[in-house]
């Protein structure tokens, strides 16, 4: 999809844009729009945070100590994955 710089970043493009997976022309066009559009800047920041949290949760699951011992718990009895997973769920909705 070619960028239409008069409209916000489409939802179906947002994740690909945040992960820098668009073609060179599309990426450049949306970068130009995002530089001047506060709404799209906020949406990309939210997508970036969601991706960061999802990667952290995946890393926690892949941690060898997780595989051997299961998730750790904090002083409130919450799993060590609770915060990243709750944050990811919050951003997904």
Order of alpha helices (4+ residues) and beta strands (2+ residues): alpha-alpha-alpha-alpha-alpha
